[in-house]
């Protein structure tokens, strides 16, 4: 490789002095507009470092002359938005959750606020539309509720959760592990399953379901009721419809009777403020499965929302 600088006759530009197999590289200067753009960006960078946080430090960055930061701007915008929403939030806070439907505009605002909170805290389990996940998390869109689905009861469950240890107000229902604990033998469990599938209109009555009826009355009716219609006082699910979180087929019911699921729901009262919980209750209520309270229960207390099966029972 030869090195010899010369002026290229065709362009009048000096070469860099390198040659490869007769091919030479021209030392063409950068366009003037490009150089000016480079100089402007250098000046802009220096000015930016002086005015805004940019220089890396051990525990952050230089503050800059303006003292501006994206985090500070976000905080200011959030504070401004909180001031804007304050009248509505105060009105929701001052209205008992059961009284929201009587004030449609306030109820609508609560539903919208609850929808936003639901997307942050609840969709991970209950899904974006509250439809739940089969065999995992209950649907909030149907009208099957372990402890009732009016606004006050929904609010209570969101506040206190399901099976939270060391929290005396949490909702807790306990179904015995009839198989694991040896309360019923395998054949007896099969008969009880036949009876449950009969009252839920999945099987025709037979000798097995007849034997199961006797066992059901002795072991299950105290919670689920003599006809399997459930017991909201103890969170016992209804067994006579077609709504099953963990499945209504024979194998699924057998597994639940043998070893109950005993699902858990966080108590959001320890994480969210009362107004957010009230708005969440309004949103869940609006999904389609909410029930009207049997009596106007302004300020009433009472745990709520779980579809049958969220409690770990069939």
N, C-alpha and C positions, 0 to 999 in steps of 0.2 A: 504494500500500500504506500503510494507516494504522497508526500505532503508538499504542496507548492501553491501559495496564494497568487491569484491573478485576477484581472478584471475580465468578466465574461463579456464578450463582444456583443452578443445578442441583447443583453439586458443592461449592460453597463454596471452591473453589480459585482462586488468582489466575491470570490469564492472563499470557503473556510479553509481551503488548502488540503482537503481530503479527497481522495479519488479511489473508487472501487471499480475495477474493470472498465475504466473509461468514463464512469459516471461521477460527476462532481456535485457538491452541495453548495448552493448559493447562500451567502451571508445576508439574506434579505432582512432589513429592519422591520420591526413591528409597525403596523399602521398608526398614524398619529392619534386617530380617534380612540384606538384601543389603549394606548399609553395614557391618554387623558382620563379615560374611564378607570384605569388602574389607580392613577393618582387620586381621583375623587374618592374611590372606595377606601383608600388608605386614610385619607383625611376624615372620612365619615366614621371609620372604625375608631380612630383616636377620639373624636368628639363623643361617640357613643359610650366609650369606656369611661370618659369623664362624667357624663351626665347620668348614665344608668348603671345599675349593678351588672358587672361583667367580669371583673378580675377575680379569679378563683383564690379563695383563702382556705385555711384549715377547717373552719367551721361555717362556711358559707361563701359569700362573695362580697366584693366592695359594694357599698350602698349607692354610690353615685351622688352627684350634686342634687338631683331632683328627689332622691329618696324614694323613687317609684319602684314597685314590684308587682308582678302579675298576681301574686298571692294577696297583696294589699288591695289591689284593684278589685279582686273577687270579693274580698271581705267587705269592702265598701258597697259593692253592688248588692251583696246579700243583706247587708244592714238596711239599705234603701228599700229593697223588696220587702223585708220584714216590716218596715214602717208602713209601706203601702198596704200590706195584708193585715195589719194589726186590727182594724175595726172588725173584719170578718172573723179573724181568729178569736178575738175577745168575745164576739157574739156566740161562736160555737162553744167556747169554754163556759159561757154563762148559761147555756141551754142544756138541760139533761138530755142524754142521748135518745131517750124514748120520745122526747118532744121535738126532735128534728123534723120528722115527716110533716108536722103541722106548720112548718115554716119552709115551704118548697125551695125558695132561693137559698136559704141557709143549708138545707139538706143537699142541694146540688153542689154548693161550694164544698161541703164536707166530703161528698162522694169524689169530687175531683181531687181534693187534697189526699184522700185515702188511696185513690188510684196511684198517685205518685209515690206514696209511702209503700204501697203494696209492691210496686215494681222494684223497690230497693230491698225490702226486707222479706218478702213472702214468696216471690215467684220461684225461688230456688227449689221449693218443695211443692207448692200448690200450682205452679205453672202460671204462664202469663195471663190466662183468662180465668184462673181459679178452678180449672177442671181437674187438677190433681194428677197423680201418676198411679196407674193401676198397680196394686200390690205393694205400694209404698206410702203414698200420701193421699189424703181424702180430697174429694171434690167439694167445692164450696158452692156449686151452682145448682144442686138438687135440694129437695126439701127433707132430706134425712138428717136429723140432728140428734146427737146423743143426749144433749141437755137442753134442747130447744133452740130455735133460731130467731128469736126476736132480738131487737137491737141491744137491749140491756144484757141479755145472756151472751150475745156475741162479744160485746165489750168486755164482759167479765172473763171470758176464756182468753181473749187476747191479752188481757192484763195479767192474769194469774197462770196461764198455760196449763199443760196437761202433764201430770206426774213429774213435777219438779221437786226434788228432794229438799228437805229443810225449809219448805214453804207451805205453811199449814193451810193457806187458802187456795192452793192449786187444786184443779179438778183431778180426782183419782177414782178410777173404777178398777176393780180387780176380778178377773175371771180365773177360777182355779185351773191348774194344769191337770185336767182329769186323767190324761194318759200318763204323763211323766210322773205324777205324784201317786199313781196307782189307785185313784179314786174309782175309776171305772176300768173294766177289762176291755180288751180290744173288741170283742164281740158286742159288748154293751155300747161302746163308742159308735160302732157301725150302726146299731139300732137307733141311737140318738140322731145320728146324721141322717138316717132314712126319715125320721120324723120331721127334722128341720127341712129337709128337701120336699117333704110332703106339704107342710104348711106354707112353703114358699112356692108351691105349684110347679115343682120341677120333677116330682115323681108321683105316681099313683099310690094310694094307701095300700099297705100289705101287712103281712105278719111282722116284718121287721119294724115298720113304722109304728105298729100297734104296741110292740114291746118298748119301742123308743119313747112313746107317749108317756108310759108309766115312769120310765127313767127320767124323762124331761121334767115331769111334775115333781119328782122327788129331788132333783139336783139343779134344775135350771129355772123353773118357774118363779122362784123367789126374786130373781132379778129381771128376767125377760118377760115375766107375766105368764099366766096359764095358757094363753093362746099364742105366745111369742110376739106380742105387739111391742115389746120393749118396756123399759122403765127409766124415764128421764131423771128420776130422783137419784138413781145410782149410776146413770150413764150407760145403761144396758141397751144395746142396739135392737132395733126391730128386725125380726127374722122372717117376716111374712111377705116382704116385697122382693124386687129383683135387683136391689142395690147392694153390691158386695165389694168392699175394698180389696179384700184378699182372695176373692173368687168364691162363687157359690157352687162349684162342682164338688163332687163327693170327696176327691182327694184334698181339695183346699179346706173344706169344712172339717174334715177329719184331722188335718194338721193343726187347725186352730183349736179344736176341742182338746187335742192331745197336748199342745203347748201353745198357749195364747201369745199374741204378738206384743201387746203392751207398748204401744207407740208413745212417743214423747213429743210435746210441743213446747217451745221456749215460753217463758213468762215475760212478755214484752214490757210489762210495767216496770221492770228493772232496767230497761234500755231506752224506752221511748217516753216522751212526755204525755200527759193525759189527753191533751187535745189531739195529738197525732193518733193515739189509740182510738179515740172517739171517731175520728175521720176514717180510720181503717175499718171500724165496725160498720159505719155507714156504707162504705164501699162494698164490703163483703155482703152486707144485707141487700145491696142493689144488684148483686150478680144473678138473682133470680130465685134463690132458695130461701130467702128471708121470710120469716113468718110474722104475722101481726101478733102482738102481745094479746093474750086473752083478756087482760084488763089494762087500762092505761097505767103503765108502771114507771112513772116519772121518778127517776132516782133509784129505781129498784135494783137490787143486786141479784146476780144469779149467773153461774157459769154457763158457758155455751160452746160454741161451734166445733164440731167434729162430725164428719160423716160417719155413719156406721162403719166400723172397721178401723177408723183412725185410732180407736182406743185399743186396737189389737184384738178385737173380737170379730166374729164372722158377721 
